[in-house]
């Protein structure tokens, strides 16, 4: 007989901060669960900025990348608005072939230095989503790049050319939070903002339609994940996060 393993409880993420920068690979990445947490934070008066490394232009098979870029950027801007985020940036790196390395670290360090966040949110950078379900290459590259770029941003001798104008080093990021990670130890109670999270995912209508998943229901999909995570936090719905501390000695 196979023994059932109960996942360990999750700890609530701290909320003693003011500014968050969310850096992900594609439009719609944040909307698969984390947007409901963003809605909670903006509802508390916190400042949240979105940064998309690509514009997701390779994401719809039946749409040319030039058109797809315009459509997906517009959908992400609307999706962000729904959860209270006004600032959405697109770095314009090529969708599907983002490479981890110094150029990516340089681009992301500049964003961190410019926005000076207290916390940085990214997506799952692990090889899988847990079990045998492989993660996507852009997600892994961007997540790993974020971890390094946050540290780079605080060192004035790394990418010093960025500091020749008004930018200054920024070492004030307390932690990087990777949502959806199979190594998650923390979570955010999204019970009160779950509906906004669903609405933000539904705003990606062209992309969802382009996937061709017959009968796929965004609400049902998000509810399954949020309810399972909520049970581990002791609430109805929650979003899971892996916490990577960034302070010295942490």
C-alpha positions in Angstrom: 0.0 0.0 0.0 1.3 3.4 -0.9 1.5 5.8 2.0 -0.1 9.2 1.3 2.3 12.1 2.1 0.6 15.2 3.5 2.4 18.4 2.2 3.8 20.5 5.1 2.0 23.7 6.2 2.9 27.0 4.6 3.9 30.2 6.4 2.3 33.5 5.5 4.6 35.9 3.6 5.5 39.1 5.5 3.7 42.3 4.5 5.9 44.8 6.1 7.1 46.3 2.8 6.0 49.0 0.4 7.4 48.4 -3.1 7.4 45.2 -5.2 8.8 44.6 -8.6 7.4 41.6 -10.5 9.7 40.2 -13.2 8.5 37.4 -15.4 9.2 35.9 -18.8 5.8 36.4 -20.6 2.5 38.2 -20.5 0.1 36.0 -18.5 2.8 34.4 -16.3 1.8 36.4 -13.3 -1.9 35.6 -13.9 -1.6 31.9 -13.2 -2.1 32.4 -9.5 0.1 35.3 -8.4 -2.2 38.1 -9.7 -4.6 37.5 -6.8 -1.8 38.1 -4.4 -0.9 41.3 -6.3 -4.5 42.4 -5.9 -4.2 41.9 -2.2 -1.1 44.0 -2.0 -2.3 46.9 -4.1 -5.5 46.9 -2.0 -3.2 47.5 1.0 -1.8 50.6 -0.8 1.5 48.9 -1.8 3.3 49.9 -5.0 3.7 47.1 -7.5 5.4 47.3 -11.0 5.3 44.6 -13.7 8.2 43.9 -16.0 7.8 41.4 -18.8 11.1 40.2 -20.3 9.4 39.2 -23.6 6.1 40.2 -25.1 5.0 36.7 -25.7 5.1 37.2 -29.4 5.7 33.5 -30.2 2.8 32.3 -28.1 -0.1 32.1 -30.6 0.5 29.7 -33.4 -2.1 31.2 -35.8 -0.9 34.8 -35.3 2.2 36.5 -36.7 4.6 37.6 -34.0 4.3 41.3 -34.9 0.5 41.2 -34.4 0.8 38.9 -31.4 3.2 41.3 -29.7 0.7 44.1 -29.9 -2.2 41.9 -28.7 -0.4 40.3 -25.8 1.0 43.6 -24.5 -2.4 45.1 -24.6 -3.9 42.1 -22.8 -1.2 42.3 -20.1 -1.7 46.0 -19.5 -5.5 45.4 -19.0 -4.8 42.4 -16.8 -2.5 44.5 -14.6 -5.1 47.3 -14.4 -7.6 44.8 -13.0 -5.4 44.0 -10.0 -4.4 47.6 -9.4 -1.0 47.8 -11.3 -0.5 50.8 -13.4 3.1 50.4 -14.6 3.9 47.6 -17.0 7.3 47.4 -18.8 8.3 45.2 -21.7 12.0 44.6 -22.2 11.5 43.1 -25.7 13.8 40.1 -25.5 12.9 37.3 -28.0 10.1 35.1 -26.8 10.9 31.4 -26.5 14.7 31.7 -26.7 15.6 33.9 -23.6 19.1 32.9 -22.6 20.5 33.0 -19.1 23.7 35.0 -19.0 25.4 38.4 -18.5 23.2 40.3 -21.0 20.0 39.2 -19.2 21.5 40.0 -15.8 22.5 43.4 -17.1 19.0 44.2 -18.3 17.4 43.0 -15.1 19.9 44.8 -12.8 19.0 48.1 -14.6 15.3 47.5 -13.9 15.9 46.7 -10.2 18.2 49.8 -9.8 15.6 52.0 -11.5 12.6 50.8 -9.4 14.4 50.2 -6.1 11.9 47.6 -4.8 11.8 46.1 -1.3 10.9 42.7 -2.7 11.2 41.1 -6.2 8.6 38.6 -7.4 9.4 36.2 -10.2 8.1 32.8 -11.4 9.2 29.3 -10.8 12.8 28.9 -11.9 13.1 25.2 -11.0 13.5 22.5 -13.7 10.0 21.2 -13.1 6.6 22.2 -11.5 7.0 19.2 -9.2 7.1 15.6 -10.3 7.7 15.1 -14.0 6.1 18.2 -15.4 8.9 20.1 -17.1 9.2 23.9 -16.7 9.6 26.1 -19.7 13.1 27.3 -20.7 12.2 31.1 -20.6 10.8 30.7 -17.1 14.0 29.0 -15.8 16.3 31.5 -17.5 14.4 34.6 -16.3 14.1 33.3 -12.7 17.8 32.5 -12.4 18.6 35.8 -14.0 16.4 37.6 -11.5 18.2 36.0 -8.5 21.6 37.1 -9.8 20.5 40.5 -11.0 19.1 41.5 -7.6 22.5 40.9 -6.2 24.2 42.6 -9.1 22.1 45.7 -8.6 23.6 46.3 -5.2 27.2 46.2 -6.4 28.4 49.4 -7.9 31.3 47.6 -9.7 29.0 45.3 -11.6 27.5 47.0 -14.7 29.0 50.4 -13.6 28.1 52.0 -16.9 24.5 52.1 -15.6 25.5 54.4 -12.8 27.0 57.2 -15.0 23.7 59.0 -15.0 21.1 59.3 -12.2 21.0 55.6 -11.3 22.5 54.4 -8.0 23.2 50.9 -6.7 20.3 49.3 -5.0 20.9 46.6 -2.4 17.6 47.1 -0.6 15.8 44.0 -1.9 14.9 41.9 1.2 14.1 38.7 -0.8 13.1 37.2 -4.1 9.7 35.4 -4.0 9.2 32.8 -6.7 5.5 32.0 -7.1 4.4 28.5 -8.2 7.7 26.9 -7.1 7.6 23.2 -6.1 9.9 24.4 -3.3 7.4 26.9 -1.9 7.5 27.3 1.9 5.2 30.4 2.1 1.9 31.6 0.8 -0.4 34.6 0.5 -4.0 34.5 1.5 -5.9 35.3 -1.7 -9.4 34.5 -0.4 -10.6 38.1 -0.6 -9.0 38.8 -4.0 -9.4 35.5 -5.8 -12.1 36.8 -8.2 -9.8 39.7 -9.3 -7.1 37.1 -10.0 -9.5 35.1 -12.2 -10.6 38.3 -14.0 -7.0 39.2 -14.7 -6.3 35.8 -16.3 -9.5 36.0 -18.3 -8.2 39.3 -19.8 -5.7 37.2 -21.8 -8.6 36.1 -24.1 -6.6 36.0 -27.4 -3.9 33.9 -25.9 -6.2 31.5 -24.1 -8.3 31.1 -27.3 -5.1 30.5 -29.3 -4.1 27.6 -27.1 -7.1 25.7 -28.3 -7.8 24.0 -25.0 -11.4 22.9 -25.5 -13.5 23.4 -22.4 -10.6 24.9 -20.4 -12.0 27.1 -17.6 -9.7 29.7 -16.1 -11.7 29.9 -12.8 -11.7 26.2 -12.4 -8.0 25.9 -13.1 -7.0 28.7 -10.7 -9.4 27.4 -8.0 -7.9 24.0 -8.0 -4.4 25.4 -7.3 -5.6 28.1 -4.9 -7.7 25.7 -2.8 -4.9 23.2 -2.4 -2.5 25.9 -1.3 -5.1 27.5 1.0 -5.4 24.2 2.8 -1.7 24.3 3.7 -2.1 27.9 4.9 -5.3 27.4 6.8 -7.5 29.6 4.5 -9.9 29.1 1.6 -7.5 30.2 -1.2 -3.8 31.1 -1.3 -0.9 31.5 -3.7 2.4 29.6 -3.0 5.9 31.2 -3.0 9.5 30.1 -2.6 11.4 32.6 -0.5 15.1 33.4 -1.4 16.5 35.8 1.2 18.9 38.4 -0.3 20.4 40.0 2.9 24.0 39.3 3.9 24.2 36.1 6.0 20.7 35.0 5.2 
